[in-house]
Amino acid sequence: MKQHIVVNQLAAGMVTTHNTKMKFILNSMRIKHSTALLTTEAITIKEFLIQCSHCVDGYLNIW
Protein backbone atom coordinates (compact mmCIF):
# COMPACT_ATOMS: atom_id res chain seq x y z
CA MET A 1 0.00 0.00 0.00
CA LYS A 2 1.37 3.36 -0.91
CA GLN A 3 -0.24 4.89 2.22
CA HIS A 4 2.13 2.90 4.41
CA ILE A 5 5.06 4.22 2.40
CA VAL A 6 3.81 7.78 2.93
CA VAL A 7 3.39 7.16 6.68
CA ASN A 8 6.96 5.86 6.91
CA GLN A 9 8.25 8.84 4.92
CA LEU A 10 6.43 11.28 7.22
CA ALA A 11 7.74 9.50 10.32
CA ALA A 12 11.29 9.80 8.99
CA GLY A 13 10.81 13.52 8.29
CA MET A 14 11.06 12.99 4.55
CA VAL A 15 9.09 14.68 1.80
CA THR A 16 6.34 12.39 0.54
CA THR A 17 6.63 11.01 -2.97
CA HIS A 18 2.89 10.56 -3.55
CA ASN A 19 -0.04 12.90 -3.18
CA THR A 20 -2.34 10.92 -0.88
CA LYS A 21 -5.56 11.94 0.81
CA MET A 22 -5.17 12.63 4.50
CA LYS A 23 -7.93 10.20 5.48
CA PHE A 24 -5.99 7.31 3.93
CA ILE A 25 -2.82 8.34 5.74
CA LEU A 26 -4.69 8.56 9.06
CA ASN A 27 -6.23 5.11 8.52
CA SER A 28 -2.80 3.67 7.76
CA MET A 29 -1.42 5.27 10.93
CA ARG A 30 -4.28 3.79 12.97
CA ILE A 31 -3.69 0.32 11.51
CA LYS A 32 0.07 0.62 12.10
CA HIS A 33 -0.55 1.68 15.73
CA SER A 34 -2.99 -1.20 16.30
CA THR A 35 -0.47 -3.63 14.81
CA ALA A 36 2.22 -2.35 17.19
CA LEU A 37 -0.14 -2.78 20.15
CA LEU A 38 -0.98 -6.32 19.05
CA THR A 39 2.69 -7.18 18.63
CA THR A 40 3.45 -6.06 22.19
CA GLU A 41 0.36 -7.92 23.43
CA ALA A 42 -1.12 -4.68 24.79
CA ILE A 43 -4.42 -5.58 23.10
CA THR A 44 -6.09 -8.86 22.28
CA ILE A 45 -6.67 -10.17 18.77
CA LYS A 46 -10.35 -9.35 19.14
CA GLU A 47 -9.57 -5.72 20.06
CA PHE A 48 -7.14 -5.52 17.13
CA LEU A 49 -9.77 -6.77 14.70
CA ILE A 50 -12.34 -4.33 16.06
CA GLN A 51 -9.94 -1.39 15.76
CA CYS A 52 -8.86 -2.32 12.24
CA SER A 53 -12.39 -3.06 11.08
CA HIS A 54 -13.36 0.52 11.97
CA CYS A 55 -10.44 1.80 9.87
CA VAL A 56 -11.22 -0.45 6.92
CA ASP A 57 -14.94 0.30 7.06
CA GLY A 58 -14.25 3.68 5.50
CA TYR A 59 -12.59 2.01 2.51
CA LEU A 60 -15.54 -0.32 2.01
CA ASN A 61 -18.08 2.50 2.11
CA ILE A 62 -16.46 4.31 -0.83
CA TRP A 63 -16.74 1.28 -3.13
Phi, psi and omega per residue, in radians:
M1 nan 2.311 -3.132
K2 -1.242 -0.386 3.111
Q3 -1.108 -0.672 3.132
H4 -1.156 -0.602 3.087
I5 -1.130 -0.759 3.133
V6 -1.105 -0.741 3.120
V7 -1.053 -0.780 3.121
N8 -1.127 -0.677 3.105
Q9 -1.126 -0.749 3.124
L10 -1.136 -0.700 3.129
A11 -1.120 -0.552 3.140
A12 -1.516 0.016 3.140
G13 1.327 0.349 -3.114
M14 -1.603 2.820 3.013
V15 -1.354 2.391 -3.103
T16 -1.303 2.564 -3.106
T17 -1.631 -0.269 -3.119
H18 -2.159 2.561 3.014
N19 -1.525 1.903 -3.061
T20 -2.170 2.480 3.117
K21 -1.122 2.483 -3.082
M22 -1.052 -0.622 -3.102
K23 -1.120 -0.590 3.116
F24 -1.255 -0.639 3.092
I25 -1.145 -0.762 3.126
L26 -1.100 -0.715 3.099
N27 -1.103 -0.724 3.118
S28 -1.114 -0.665 3.104
M29 -1.153 -0.690 3.115
R30 -1.129 -0.752 3.125
I31 -1.139 -0.731 3.125
K32 -1.097 -0.728 3.122
H33 -1.132 -0.773 3.125
S34 -1.096 -0.672 3.103
T35 -1.111 -0.716 3.111
A36 -1.123 -0.709 3.114
L37 -1.138 -0.699 3.114
L38 -1.137 -0.717 -3.130
T39 -1.081 -0.641 -3.136
T40 -1.544 0.076 -3.140
E41 1.062 0.517 3.078
A42 -1.385 -0.378 3.065
I43 -2.299 2.784 3.117
T44 -1.467 2.950 3.100
I45 -1.081 -0.673 3.121
K46 -1.084 -0.791 3.111
E47 -1.100 -0.684 3.095
F48 -1.058 -0.830 -3.126
L49 -1.115 -0.656 3.102
I50 -1.137 -0.804 -3.135
Q51 -1.091 -0.775 -3.108
C52 -1.265 -0.559 3.134
S53 -1.161 -0.566 3.080
H54 -1.181 -0.653 3.112
C55 -1.189 -0.738 -3.064
V56 -1.343 -0.410 -3.135
D57 -0.994 -0.634 3.109
G58 -1.099 -0.641 3.101
Y59 -1.171 -0.694 -3.100
L60 -1.203 -0.565 -3.105
N61 -1.247 -0.406 -3.137
I62 -1.465 -0.210 3.124
W63 -1.588 nan nan
